[in-house]
Amino acid sequence: MVIWSRIRKDFPVLSELYDGKSLIYFDSACMALKPVQVWKAMEYYYKYLGACGGAGRSTHSLGVETSLLTEEARDKITNFIHAESSNEIIWTRNATEGLNLVAATIPLEKDENVVTTTLEHHSGMLPFFKRCKETGSELRLVEAREDGTLNPADFEEKIDDKTKIVSFVHASNLTGTVAPLKEVVKIAHEHDALVISDEAQYAPHQKLDVRDIDVDFCVLSVHKACGPTGIGVLYGKYELLESLDMFMVGGDVIEDVVYEGNKVIPKYLPPPHKFEAGLQNYGGMLGAGAAVDYLTNIGMDNVHNRELSFSKKLLEGILELDKFEVLGPLDYKQRAALVSFRPKSDAVNHNDIVEYFNEMIPNHKILMRSGNMCVHPFQYQIGIKPNKGEGVVRASLYIYNTANEIEIFLGALEDFAKAIE
Ligand SMILES: Cc1ncc(COP(=O)(O)O)c(C=O)c1O
């Protein structure tokens, strides 16, 4: 049994007053708070090691221990997503870097196309937009439905035998939509297209089994999963990683650089080191390992079940007020633990709401995010105009939130709605 009040204590910021008020942190879709276990793991590196890791580098004791611990962290990620081998796990700076890596290195010809959706985070959209522009290939966009859901039949229409890549977000950071992943993977693979899933918002909240979903590549954002900033993960099936072009080159990715006849001939390492150029974020890797240990100890099914009940309360509570337009599907079972909304009246805008909840609630600061959540295309599609300053407020939840916090928020939102009538 998980004692959630104990979990909450691992996040000391939530027990402290900030400007004399208690914090209600509803911005975990942007960045999750970090439990003590994560910064202790990083502290160990900075306090007791501080040295260089990596195959064949510093062979002294501090270097060897750094290598051992960082490879152990890689193994933890491997188990967390049920990859076949730790050689399939590449450390990146964040999910964005992983998406750029695959977009830049999968061979793509002019007569081929890439299929993605209007619901993508810009980090999932622009690397493919850029690559298609460079290669002259076509970028095909599946439009999400008005309610933010994705229809497998729309993928079927866009994917053909010239489709090289199908890339899409598993759980949307804007609408909370959970994609029909397995159906899309099946359609893509029937056409021999490679599938990339953006797991930035899914993996921190639900069990992810890459072998079961059979994606070819996926990316994780460690800072959204209780881990440190500046570290992310790219997963890829080993033989595909082997076949990709190089991304960044330099130290740490080579077996040898032969000099012969006034020429250099580099020999590159196999994956995962092939994609980890330069000295790495060793402290971040240890933090990432501690973060997945932390989530695994709670149990991803426990995380998901708790969030489902919170999602229901939050979504239904906002809808009941009837003063706000909610983006995404209206059935909480179809969505992640976040709600983006905007007032039906234009007496206030999204930024005013976030400021009000940050500053004006007695005894509490309720921290949310306003803006466009880096998903402009879908907002244009449904009539919200980011270029005219229009946007939404997003309340997003995680393991440290409580039912009581949702009640306080809904009460304050009701007061706010009355005040702007
Ligand atoms: C769905 C989605 N994909 C990608 C990203 C980018 O993640 P990162 O900050 O790790 O690059 C985000 C961040 O908000 C996101 O929500």
The ligand as a MOL file (V3000), in Angstrom:
LIG
                    3D

  0  0  0     0  0            999 V3000
M  V30 BEGIN CTAB
M  V30 COUNTS 16 16 0 0 0
M  V30 BEGIN ATOM
M  V30 1 C 4.6130 16.2930 -25.0850 0
M  V30 2 C 5.9410 16.9250 -24.9130 0
M  V30 3 N 6.9410 16.5990 -25.7380 0
M  V30 4 C 8.1680 17.1310 -25.6210 0
M  V30 5 C 8.4430 18.0400 -24.6270 0
M  V30 6 C 9.8370 18.5810 -24.5060 0
M  V30 7 O 10.4450 17.9940 -23.3900 0
M  V30 8 P 11.9060 18.4080 -22.9210 0
M  V30 9 O 11.7610 19.6020 -22.0630 0
M  V30 10 O 12.3970 17.2300 -22.1330 0
M  V30 11 O 12.7010 18.6530 -24.1250 0
M  V30 12 C 7.4400 18.4190 -23.7610 0
M  V30 13 C 7.6910 19.4330 -22.7130 0
M  V30 14 O 6.7860 20.1010 -22.2280 0
M  V30 15 C 6.1590 17.8450 -23.8880 0
M  V30 16 O 5.1640 18.1560 -23.0520 0
M  V30 END ATOM
M  V30 BEGIN BOND
M  V30 1 1 1 2
M  V30 2 1 2 3
M  V30 3 2 2 15
M  V30 4 2 3 4
M  V30 5 1 4 5
M  V30 6 1 5 6
M  V30 7 2 5 12
M  V30 8 1 6 7
M  V30 9 1 7 8
M  V30 10 2 8 9
M  V30 11 1 8 10
M  V30 12 1 8 11
M  V30 13 1 12 13
M  V30 14 1 12 15
M  V30 15 2 13 14
M  V30 16 1 15 16
M  V30 END BOND
M  V30 END CTAB
M  END
